[in-house]
Every structure is written in structure tokens, then in C-alpha cells.
Amino acid sequence: MKTLFYSKDPDAVEHRNAIQRRVPRVYMDTVDSTLKLQNILRRPMNRVCVIIRWITDADELNSLVQLGPFFDSIRIITILPDQNHETLSMALGLNPSFITYHDNRPEEIASVLEQIQAVNGKAS
């Protein structure tokens, strides 16, 4: 299952690695800019099943909201920096499959990925 880990924050790498160790059968690429993410998603056969988005601030989240149509057929896991009502409302606008926060454990995300992988395996 092809997964993109989107983050501009170098500190997120540790989180990404913990997820990858827990779910080794997931092919995970890291993308560090909105433009790179847009270029990948623009390709018709990108085969991306899941995007894990590590959001650093409201401006970054807003730039991803602008890419909304690119996410239509992809499962989204969003990792927010805070539990601010406005941030959460904006994130919900992109219909994520799961929302968590920077200070939560990566095992939660790994568990969600395993569930998505199990559903995708049954659909194939």
C-alpha cells in the first residue's frame, strides 16, 4: 500500500520511522513541500492510497485545503499541532479518515494504517 508522509518539519521523521517500523508492509515516501505533493497527486496513476499529513501551523493547513480536489480518492490521516477549534474545523473540511495531534503516540497512526491495509487487501 503506497503511503505518503507529508511534513515540512524535520522533527516529524522520528514519528514517521516509528510508524514504518510498526507497519513494515506499507511503502512510505516522504514529501516535504506542498508543491511536491501536488506534483505527485497530479499524476493520473500515482497509486497513492494514504497520505499522512503532519501539519505545523494554520498557514500550512490552509495551503493543503487549496489542494482539496486532489485528495478525493485518497485516505487522509491528519496530525495537527494543537487542539484549537479553528485548526480542527479547517482539517475536517478535507474529510480525513483520522485526526490526531503531534503529542500523541505514532502507534495510533500505525493501527489506523493497519486497518486501512486490511480493508484494501479485502477489496483487491
N, CA, C and O atoms as a GROMACS GRO file, in nm:
protein
  496
    1MET      N    1   0.085  -0.116   0.000
    1MET     CA    2   0.000   0.000   0.000
    1MET      C    3   0.090   0.123   0.000
    1MET      O    4   0.172   0.142   0.090
    2LYS      N    5   0.075   0.206  -0.101
    2LYS     CA    6   0.159   0.325  -0.112
    2LYS      C    7   0.104   0.436  -0.024
    2LYS      O    8  -0.013   0.473  -0.031
    3THR      N    9   0.193   0.489   0.059
    3THR     CA   10   0.158   0.593   0.155
    3THR      C   11   0.257   0.708   0.143
    3THR      O   12   0.377   0.686   0.129
    4LEU      N   13   0.206   0.829   0.148
    4LEU     CA   14   0.292   0.947   0.151
    4LEU      C   15   0.288   1.006   0.291
    4LEU      O   16   0.181   1.021   0.351
    5PHE      N   17   0.405   1.040   0.342
    5PHE     CA   18   0.414   1.110   0.470
    5PHE      C   19   0.455   1.252   0.436
    5PHE      O   20   0.569   1.277   0.398
    6TYR      N   21   0.361   1.345   0.451
    6TYR     CA   22   0.385   1.485   0.418
    6TYR      C   23   0.423   1.561   0.544
    6TYR      O   24   0.348   1.563   0.641
    7SER      N   25   0.540   1.623   0.542
    7SER     CA   26   0.581   1.708   0.653
    7SER      C   27   0.694   1.800   0.612
    7SER      O   28   0.788   1.759   0.544
    8LYS      N   29   0.683   1.925   0.655
    8LYS     CA   30   0.792   2.021   0.639
    8LYS      C   31   0.880   2.025   0.763
    8LYS      O   32   0.984   2.090   0.763
    9ASP      N   33   0.838   1.956   0.867
    9ASP     CA   34   0.904   1.959   0.996
    9ASP      C   35   1.004   1.844   1.007
    9ASP      O   36   0.962   1.728   1.007
   10PRO      N   37   1.135   1.872   1.018
   10PRO     CA   38   1.234   1.765   1.029
   10PRO      C   39   1.214   1.677   1.154
   10PRO      O   40   1.256   1.562   1.156
   11ASP      N   41   1.152   1.732   1.257
   11ASP     CA   42   1.127   1.655   1.379
   11ASP      C   43   1.024   1.544   1.358
   11ASP      O   44   1.014   1.452   1.439
   12ALA      N   45   0.949   1.551   1.252
   12ALA     CA   46   0.845   1.451   1.224
   12ALA      C   47   0.904   1.318   1.174
   12ALA      O   48   0.834   1.217   1.172
   13VAL      N   49   1.029   1.319   1.136
   13VAL     CA   50   1.093   1.198   1.082
   13VAL      C   51   1.090   1.084   1.184
   13VAL      O   52   1.068   0.969   1.147
   14GLU      N   53   1.113   1.116   1.309
   14GLU     CA   54   1.110   1.014   1.414
   14GLU      C   55   0.971   0.950   1.422
   14GLU      O   56   0.959   0.828   1.439
   15HIS      N   57   0.870   1.030   1.411
   15HIS     CA   58   0.731   0.981   1.413
   15HIS      C   59   0.707   0.890   1.292
   15HIS      O   60   0.650   0.781   1.304
   16ARG      N   61   0.752   0.935   1.175
   16ARG     CA   62   0.737   0.858   1.052
   16ARG      C   63   0.807   0.724   1.064
   16ARG      O   64   0.750   0.621   1.026
   17ASN      N   65   0.928   0.723   1.116
   17ASN     CA   66   1.004   0.598   1.130
   17ASN      C   67   0.937   0.500   1.225
   17ASN      O   68   0.938   0.380   1.202
   18ALA      N   69   0.879   0.552   1.332
   18ALA     CA   70   0.808   0.466   1.428
   18ALA      C   71   0.687   0.401   1.361
   18ALA      O   72   0.657   0.284   1.386
   19ILE      N   73   0.617   0.476   1.278
   19ILE     CA   74   0.503   0.420   1.204
   19ILE      C   75   0.550   0.314   1.108
   19ILE      O   76   0.492   0.206   1.100
   20GLN      N   77   0.657   0.343   1.035
   20GLN     CA   78   0.710   0.248   0.936
   20GLN      C   79   0.755   0.118   1.002
   20GLN      O   80   0.735   0.010   0.946
   21ARG      N   81   0.816   0.126   1.119
   21ARG     CA   82   0.858   0.004   1.189
   21ARG      C   83   0.738  -0.080   1.230
   21ARG      O   84   0.744  -0.203   1.226
   22ARG      N   85   0.632  -0.015   1.267
   22ARG     CA   86   0.512  -0.087   1.313
   22ARG      C   87   0.435  -0.151   1.198
   22ARG      O   88   0.373  -0.256   1.214
   23VAL      N   89   0.439  -0.087   1.080
   23VAL     CA   90   0.366  -0.137   0.964
   23VAL      C   91   0.464  -0.149   0.846
   23VAL      O   92   0.461  -0.068   0.754
   24PRO      N   93   0.552  -0.249   0.850
   24PRO     CA   94   0.660  -0.258   0.751
   24PRO      C   95   0.613  -0.286   0.607
   24PRO      O   96   0.686  -0.256   0.512
   25ARG      N   97   0.496  -0.342   0.591
   25ARG     CA   98   0.449  -0.372   0.454
   25ARG      C   99   0.392  -0.251   0.382
   25ARG      O  100   0.351  -0.261   0.267
   26VAL      N  101   0.391  -0.139   0.448
   26VAL     CA  102   0.344  -0.015   0.386
   26VAL      C  103   0.463   0.054   0.320
   26VAL      O  104   0.563   0.082   0.385
   27TYR      N  105   0.450   0.081   0.190
   27TYR     CA  106   0.554   0.154   0.117
   27TYR      C  107   0.531   0.303   0.145
   27TYR      O  108   0.429   0.359   0.104
   28MET      N  109   0.627   0.368   0.214
   28MET     CA  110   0.607   0.506   0.256
   28MET      C  111   0.714   0.598   0.200
   28MET      O  112   0.833   0.580   0.224
   29ASP      N  113   0.670   0.698   0.123
   29ASP     CA  114   0.757   0.804   0.074
   29ASP      C  115   0.735   0.928   0.161
   29ASP      O  116   0.626   0.949   0.214
   30THR      N  117   0.839   1.008   0.175
   30THR     CA  118   0.827   1.133   0.249
   30THR      C  119   0.828   1.248   0.149
   30THR      O  120   0.910   1.251   0.057
   31VAL      N  121   0.736   1.342   0.169
   31VAL     CA  122   0.724   1.461   0.085
   31VAL      C  123   0.734   1.581   0.177
   31VAL      O  124   0.667   1.587   0.280
   32ASP      N  125   0.818   1.678   0.139
   32ASP     CA  126   0.841   1.790   0.230
   32ASP      C  127   0.795   1.926   0.179
   32ASP      O  128   0.832   2.029   0.235
   33SER      N  129   0.716   1.927   0.072
   33SER     CA  130   0.662   2.055   0.026
   33SER      C  131   0.526   2.034  -0.039
   33SER      O  132   0.496   1.927  -0.094
   34THR      N  133   0.446   2.138  -0.032
   34THR     CA  134   0.312   2.132  -0.091
   34THR      C  135   0.322   2.115  -0.242
   34THR      O  136   0.242   2.044  -0.302
   35LEU      N  137   0.419   2.180  -0.304
   35LEU     CA  138   0.437   2.170  -0.449
   35LEU      C  139   0.471   2.027  -0.490
   35LEU      O  140   0.416   1.975  -0.587
   36LYS      N  141   0.562   1.962  -0.417
   36LYS     CA  142   0.597   1.823  -0.448
   36LYS      C  143   0.475   1.732  -0.431
   36LYS      O  144   0.452   1.643  -0.513
   37LEU      N  145   0.398   1.755  -0.325
   37LEU     CA  146   0.277   1.676  -0.303
   37LEU      C  147   0.180   1.694  -0.418
   37LEU      O  148   0.123   1.597  -0.468
   38GLN      N  149   0.160   1.817  -0.459
   38GLN     CA  150   0.069   1.846  -0.570
   38GLN      C  151   0.118   1.778  -0.698
   38GLN      O  152   0.037   1.722  -0.772
   39ASN      N  153   0.247   1.782  -0.725
   39ASN     CA  154   0.301   1.718  -0.846
   39ASN      C  155   0.280   1.567  -0.846
   39ASN      O  156   0.250   1.508  -0.949
   40ILE      N  157   0.295   1.504  -0.730
   40ILE     CA  158   0.272   1.360  -0.720
   40ILE      C  159   0.126   1.328  -0.744
   40ILE      O  160   0.092   1.237  -0.820
   41LEU      N  161   0.038   1.403  -0.680
   41LEU     CA  162  -0.105   1.376  -0.689
   41LEU      C  163  -0.163   1.412  -0.826
   41LEU      O  164  -0.268   1.361  -0.863
   42ARG      N  165  -0.095   1.496  -0.898
   42ARG     CA  166  -0.141   1.537  -1.031
   42ARG      C  167  -0.125   1.423  -1.132
   42ARG      O  168  -0.195   1.418  -1.233
   43ARG      N  169  -0.032   1.331  -1.105
   43ARG     CA  170  -0.012   1.219  -1.196
   43ARG      C  171  -0.133   1.126  -1.190
   43ARG      O  172  -0.177   1.090  -1.081
   44PRO      N  173  -0.186   1.088  -1.305
   44PRO     CA  174  -0.309   1.007  -1.304
   44PRO      C  175  -0.293   0.869  -1.240
   44PRO      O  176  -0.389   0.816  -1.185
   45MET      N  177  -0.177   0.810  -1.247
   45MET     CA  178  -0.156   0.676  -1.193
   45MET      C  179  -0.063   0.680  -1.072
   45MET      O  180   0.030   0.600  -1.062
   46ASN      N  181  -0.088   0.773  -0.981
   46ASN     CA  182   0.003   0.788  -0.866
   46ASN      C  183  -0.008   0.674  -0.766
   46ASN      O  184   0.085   0.651  -0.689
   47ARG      N  185  -0.119   0.601  -0.765
   47ARG     CA  186  -0.142   0.484  -0.680
   47ARG      C  187  -0.125   0.511  -0.530
   47ARG      O  188  -0.098   0.419  -0.453
   48VAL      N  189  -0.141   0.635  -0.491
   48VAL     CA  190  -0.132   0.669  -0.350
   48VAL      C  191  -0.263   0.629  -0.283
   48VAL      O  192  -0.370   0.669  -0.328
   49CYS      N  193  -0.254   0.550  -0.177
   49CYS     CA  194  -0.372   0.506  -0.103
   49CYS      C  195  -0.398   0.592   0.020
   49CYS      O  196  -0.512   0.619   0.056
   50VAL      N  197  -0.288   0.636   0.083
   50VAL     CA  198  -0.300   0.710   0.210
   50VAL      C  199  -0.198   0.824   0.211
   50VAL      O  200  -0.085   0.809   0.165
   51ILE      N  201  -0.241   0.937   0.264
   51ILE     CA  202  -0.148   1.047   0.291
   51ILE      C  203  -0.155   1.077   0.440
   51ILE      O  204  -0.263   1.102   0.495
   52ILE      N  205  -0.039   1.074   0.504
   52ILE     CA  206  -0.029   1.115   0.644
   52ILE      C  207   0.024   1.257   0.640
   52ILE      O  208   0.135   1.282   0.592
   53ARG      N  209  -0.053   1.350   0.691
   53ARG     CA  210  -0.014   1.491   0.686
   53ARG      C  211   0.022   1.541   0.824
   53ARG      O  212  -0.063   1.548   0.913
   54TRP      N  213   0.149   1.576   0.843
   54TRP     CA  214   0.199   1.633   0.969
   54TRP      C  215   0.194   1.784   0.952
   54TRP      O  216   0.280   1.842   0.884
   55ILE      N  217   0.097   1.848   1.011
   55ILE     CA  218   0.074   1.991   0.993
   55ILE      C  219   0.149   2.069   1.101
   55ILE      O  220   0.142   2.035   1.219
   56THR      N  221   0.220   2.174   1.061
   56THR     CA  222   0.295   2.253   1.158
   56THR      C  223   0.220   2.378   1.205
   56THR      O  224   0.240   2.423   1.318
   57ASP      N  225   0.135   2.435   1.118
   57ASP     CA  226   0.061   2.555   1.158
   57ASP      C  227  -0.061   2.575   1.068
   57ASP      O  228  -0.081   2.500   0.972
   58ALA      N  229  -0.141   2.675   1.099
   58ALA     CA  230  -0.265   2.701   1.025
   58ALA      C  231  -0.237   2.740   0.880
   58ALA      O  232  -0.314   2.704   0.791
   59ASP      N  233  -0.128   2.813   0.855
   59ASP     CA  234  -0.095   2.852   0.717
   59ASP      C  235  -0.069   2.730   0.630
   59ASP      O  236  -0.114   2.723   0.516
   60GLU      N  237   0.003   2.635   0.684
   60GLU     CA  238   0.032   2.513   0.610
   60GLU      C  239  -0.096   2.434   0.583
   60GLU      O  240  -0.116   2.382   0.474
   61LEU      N  241  -0.180   2.425   0.683
   61LEU     CA  242  -0.308   2.356   0.667
   61LEU      C  243  -0.392   2.425   0.560
   61LEU      O  244  -0.454   2.358   0.477
   62ASN      N  245  -0.393   2.556   0.561
   62ASN     CA  246  -0.467   2.632   0.461
   62ASN      C  247  -0.416   2.603   0.319
   62ASN      O  248  -0.495   2.593   0.226
   63SER      N  249  -0.285   2.591   0.303
   63SER     CA  250  -0.230   2.562   0.170
   63SER      C  251  -0.272   2.422   0.123
   63SER      O  252  -0.289   2.399   0.004
   64LEU      N  253  -0.289   2.330   0.217
   64LEU     CA  254  -0.336   2.196   0.181
   64LEU      C  255  -0.484   2.195   0.149
   64LEU      O  256  -0.530   2.117   0.065
   65VAL      N  257  -0.560   2.281   0.214
   65VAL     CA  258  -0.703   2.292   0.184
   65VAL      C  259  -0.721   2.332   0.037
   65VAL      O  260  -0.817   2.290  -0.028
   66GLN      N  261  -0.630   2.413  -0.014
   66GLN     CA  262  -0.636   2.455  -0.154
   66GLN      C  263  -0.620   2.338  -0.250
   66GLN      O  264  -0.662   2.345  -0.365
   67LEU      N  265  -0.558   2.230  -0.203
   67LEU     CA  266  -0.538   2.110  -0.286
   67LEU      C  267  -0.652   2.009  -0.270
   67LEU      O  268  -0.642   1.897  -0.319
   68GLY      N  269  -0.757   2.047  -0.202
   68GLY     CA  270  -0.868   1.958  -0.169
   68GLY      C  271  -0.909   1.857  -0.274
   68GLY      O  272  -0.918   1.739  -0.242
   69PRO      N  273  -0.935   1.898  -0.399
   69PRO     CA  274  -0.979   1.801  -0.500
   69PRO      C  275  -0.880   1.688  -0.527
   69PRO      O  276  -0.920   1.580  -0.570
   70PHE      N  277  -0.751   1.712  -0.503
   70PHE     CA  278  -0.651   1.607  -0.524
   70PHE      C  279  -0.665   1.493  -0.423
   70PHE      O  280  -0.616   1.383  -0.446
   71PHE      N  281  -0.731   1.519  -0.311
   71PHE     CA  282  -0.743   1.420  -0.204
   71PHE      C  283  -0.870   1.336  -0.213
   71PHE      O  284  -0.893   1.252  -0.127
   72ASP      N  285  -0.952   1.358  -0.314
   72ASP     CA  286  -1.084   1.295  -0.320
   72ASP      C  287  -1.082   1.143  -0.307
   72ASP      O  288  -1.169   1.087  -0.240
   73SER      N  289  -0.989   1.075  -0.369
   73SER     CA  290  -0.990   0.928  -0.368
   73SER      C  291  -0.880   0.869  -0.281
   73SER      O  292  -0.842   0.753  -0.298
   74ILE      N  293  -0.829   0.948  -0.187
   74ILE     CA  294  -0.717   0.906  -0.103
   74ILE      C  295  -0.757   0.916   0.044
   74ILE      O  296  -0.820   1.014   0.084
   75ARG      N  297  -0.721   0.817   0.122
   75ARG     CA  298  -0.744   0.823   0.267
   75ARG      C  299  -0.646   0.921   0.328
   75ARG      O  300  -0.528   0.922   0.293
   76ILE      N  301  -0.695   1.004   0.418
   76ILE     CA  302  -0.613   1.108   0.479
   76ILE      C  303  -0.604   1.085   0.630
   76ILE      O  304  -0.705   1.067   0.697
   77ILE      N  305  -0.483   1.086   0.680
   77ILE     CA  306  -0.458   1.087   0.824
   77ILE      C  307  -0.391   1.221   0.854
   77ILE      O  308  -0.285   1.251   0.798
   78THR      N  309  -0.452   1.299   0.940
   78THR     CA  310  -0.401   1.433   0.968
   78THR      C  311  -0.349   1.441   1.110
   78THR      O  312  -0.416   1.400   1.205
   79ILE      N  313  -0.228   1.495   1.124
   79ILE     CA  314  -0.165   1.513   1.254
   79ILE      C  315  -0.154   1.664   1.276
   79ILE      O  316  -0.076   1.732   1.210
   80LEU      N  317  -0.232   1.713   1.370
   80LEU     CA  318  -0.240   1.857   1.394
   80LEU      C  319  -0.147   1.901   1.507
   80LEU      O  320  -0.114   1.823   1.595
   81PRO      N  321  -0.104   2.028   1.502
   81PRO     CA  322  -0.013   2.079   1.606
   81PRO      C  323  -0.082   2.112   1.738
   81PRO      O  324  -0.018   2.117   1.842
   82ASP      N  325  -0.213   2.135   1.733
   82ASP     CA  326  -0.284   2.176   1.853
   82ASP      C  327  -0.430   2.135   1.844
   82ASP      O  328  -0.476   2.084   1.741
   83GLN      N  329  -0.503   2.157   1.951
   83GLN     CA  330  -0.645   2.122   1.955
   83GLN      C  331  -0.733   2.247   1.942
   83GLN      O  332  -0.845   2.250   1.992
   84ASN      N  333  -0.681   2.348   1.876
   84ASN     CA  334  -0.751   2.472   1.852
   84ASN      C  335  -0.874   2.444   1.765
   84ASN      O  336  -0.866   2.370   1.667
   85HIS      N  337  -0.988   2.502   1.801
   85HIS     CA  338  -1.113   2.478   1.730
   85HIS      C  339  -1.104   2.514   1.581
   85HIS      O  340  -1.152   2.439   1.497
   86GLU      N  341  -1.042   2.629   1.549
   86GLU     CA  342  -1.031   2.671   1.408
   86GLU      C  343  -0.945   2.574   1.327
   86GLU      O  344  -0.977   2.543   1.213
   87THR      N  345  -0.836   2.528   1.387
   87THR     CA  346  -0.747   2.432   1.319
   87THR      C  347  -0.822   2.303   1.291
   87THR      O  348  -0.815   2.249   1.181
   88LEU      N  349  -0.892   2.254   1.390
   88LEU     CA  350  -0.968   2.131   1.374
   88LEU      C  351  -1.078   2.146   1.270
   88LEU      O  352  -1.099   2.056   1.189
   89SER      N  353  -1.148   2.258   1.270
   89SER     CA  354  -1.253   2.282   1.171
   89SER      C  355  -1.198   2.282   1.029
   89SER      O  356  -1.257   2.224   0.938
   90MET      N  357  -1.084   2.347   1.012
   90MET     CA  358  -1.022   2.352   0.879
   90MET      C  359  -0.980   2.212   0.835
   90MET      O  360  -0.999   2.175   0.719
   91ALA      N  361  -0.923   2.134   0.926
   91ALA     CA  362  -0.879   1.998   0.894
   91ALA      C  363  -0.998   1.910   0.858
   91ALA      O  364  -0.989   1.827   0.767
   92LEU      N  365  -1.109   1.925   0.928
   92LEU     CA  366  -1.228   1.845   0.900
   92LEU      C  367  -1.285   1.873   0.761
   92LEU      O  368  -1.354   1.788   0.703
   93GLY      N  369  -1.256   1.990   0.708
   93GLY     CA  370  -1.302   2.025   0.573
   93GLY      C  371  -1.244   1.937   0.464
   93GLY      O  372  -1.297   1.933   0.353
   94LEU      N  373  -1.136   1.867   0.494
   94LEU     CA  374  -1.074   1.777   0.396
   94LEU      C  375  -1.114   1.631   0.415
   94LEU      O  376  -1.056   1.542   0.354
   95ASN      N  377  -1.213   1.608   0.500
   95ASN     CA  378  -1.267   1.473   0.523
   95ASN      C  379  -1.160   1.369   0.556
   95ASN      O  380  -1.150   1.267   0.488
   96PRO      N  381  -1.080   1.393   0.659
   96PRO     CA  382  -0.978   1.293   0.693
   96PRO      C  383  -1.040   1.166   0.749
   96PRO      O  384  -1.149   1.168   0.807
   97SER      N  385  -0.970   1.056   0.731
   97SER     CA  386  -1.012   0.929   0.790
   97SER      C  387  -0.981   0.926   0.939
   97SER      O  388  -1.049   0.858   1.016
   98PHE      N  389  -0.879   1.002   0.979
   98PHE     CA  390  -0.835   1.001   1.118
   98PHE      C  391  -0.762   1.132   1.147
   98PHE      O  392  -0.686   1.181   1.065
   99ILE      N  393  -0.787   1.188   1.265
   99ILE     CA  394  -0.716   1.307   1.310
   99ILE      C  395  -0.653   1.276   1.446
   99ILE      O  396  -0.715   1.217   1.534
  100THR      N  397  -0.528   1.318   1.459
  100THR     CA  398  -0.458   1.306   1.586
  100THR      C  399  -0.371   1.431   1.603
  100THR      O  400  -0.381   1.525   1.523
  101TYR      N  401  -0.287   1.432   1.705
  101TYR     CA  402  -0.208   1.551   1.736
  101TYR      C  403  -0.060   1.514   1.754
  101TYR      O  404  -0.027   1.399   1.780
  102HIS      N  405   0.027   1.613   1.738
  102HIS     CA  406   0.172   1.591   1.745
  102HIS      C  407   0.214   1.516   1.870
  102HIS      O  408   0.304   1.432   1.865
  103ASP      N  409   0.149   1.544   1.982
  103ASP     CA  410   0.193   1.484   2.107
  103ASP      C  411   0.135   1.344   2.133
  103ASP      O  412   0.163   1.284   2.236
  104ASN      N  413   0.055   1.293   2.040
  104ASN     CA  414   0.002   1.157   2.054
  104ASN      C  415   0.103   1.055   2.001
  104ASN      O  416   0.197   1.090   1.929
  105ARG      N  417   0.082   0.931   2.038
  105ARG     CA  418   0.177   0.825   2.002
  105ARG      C  419   0.162   0.781   1.856
  105ARG      O  420   0.050   0.773   1.805
  106PRO      N  421   0.273   0.752   1.788
  106PRO     CA  422   0.267   0.707   1.648
  106PRO      C  423   0.197   0.572   1.632
  106PRO      O  424   0.153   0.538   1.523
  107GLU      N  425   0.188   0.495   1.740
  107GLU     CA  426   0.122   0.365   1.734
  107GLU      C  427  -0.025   0.379   1.695
  107GLU      O  428  -0.082   0.289   1.632
  108GLU      N  429  -0.088   0.492   1.730
  108GLU     CA  430  -0.227   0.516   1.691
  108GLU      C  431  -0.239   0.521   1.540
  108GLU      O  432  -0.330   0.462   1.481
  109ILE      N  433  -0.148   0.592   1.477
  109ILE     CA  434  -0.150   0.604   1.332
  109ILE      C  435  -0.118   0.471   1.267
  109ILE      O  436  -0.180   0.433   1.167
  110ALA      N  437  -0.023   0.399   1.323
  110ALA     CA  438   0.011   0.266   1.270
  110ALA      C  439  -0.110   0.175   1.275
  110ALA      O  440  -0.134   0.098   1.182
  111SER      N  441  -0.186   0.182   1.382
  111SER     CA  442  -0.307   0.100   1.395
  111SER      C  443  -0.409   0.135   1.287
  111SER      O  444  -0.471   0.047   1.228
  112VAL      N  445  -0.427   0.264   1.262
  112VAL     CA  446  -0.520   0.308   1.156
  112VAL      C  447  -0.471   0.259   1.020
  112VAL      O  448  -0.550   0.212   0.938
  113LEU      N  449  -0.340   0.269   0.995
  113LEU     CA  450  -0.285   0.220   0.868
  113LEU      C  451  -0.308   0.070   0.852
  113LEU      O  452  -0.341   0.023   0.742
  114GLU      N  453  -0.291  -0.005   0.959
  114GLU     CA  454  -0.315  -0.149   0.952
  114GLU      C  455  -0.460  -0.178   0.917
  114GLU      O  456  -0.488  -0.270   0.840
  115GLN      N  457  -0.553  -0.101   0.972
  115GLN     CA  458  -0.694  -0.121   0.942
  115GLN      C  459  -0.723  -0.086   0.796
  115GLN      O  460  -0.797  -0.158   0.729
  116ILE      N  461  -0.667   0.023   0.746
  116ILE     CA  462  -0.685   0.061   0.606
  116ILE      C  463  -0.625  -0.046   0.515
  116ILE      O  464  -0.684  -0.083   0.414
  117GLN      N  465  -0.509  -0.095   0.552
  117GLN     CA  466  -0.443  -0.200   0.475
  117GLN      C  467  -0.528  -0.326   0.470
  117GLN      O  468  -0.539  -0.389   0.365
  118ALA      N  469  -0.588  -0.362   0.581
  118ALA     CA  470  -0.674  -0.481   0.586
  118ALA      C  471  -0.796  -0.463   0.496
  118ALA      O  472  -0.834  -0.556   0.425
  119VAL      N  473  -0.857  -0.346   0.497
  119VAL     CA  474  -0.972  -0.320   0.412
  119VAL      C  475  -0.931  -0.320   0.265
  119VAL      O  476  -1.002  -0.375   0.181
  120ASN      N  477  -0.817  -0.258   0.233
  120ASN     CA  478  -0.769  -0.256   0.094
  120ASN      C  479  -0.735  -0.396   0.046
  120ASN      O  480  -0.756  -0.429  -0.070
  121GLY      N  481  -0.682  -0.479   0.136
  121GLY     CA  482  -0.648  -0.617   0.100
  121GLY      C  483  -0.771  -0.698   0.065
  121GLY      O  484  -0.768  -0.780  -0.026
  122LYS      N  485  -0.881  -0.675   0.137
  122LYS     CA  486  -1.007  -0.745   0.110
  122LYS      C  487  -1.069  -0.697  -0.021
  122LYS      O  488  -1.138  -0.773  -0.089
  123ALA      N  489  -1.044  -0.569  -0.055
  123ALA     CA  490  -1.104  -0.514  -0.177
  123ALA      C  491  -1.031  -0.559  -0.302
  123ALA      O  492  -1.088  -0.555  -0.411
  124SER      N  493  -0.906  -0.602  -0.289
  124SER     CA  494  -0.827  -0.640  -0.407
  124SER      C  495  -0.865  -0.775  -0.460
  124SER      O  496  -0.808  -0.821  -0.559
   0.00000   0.00000   0.00000
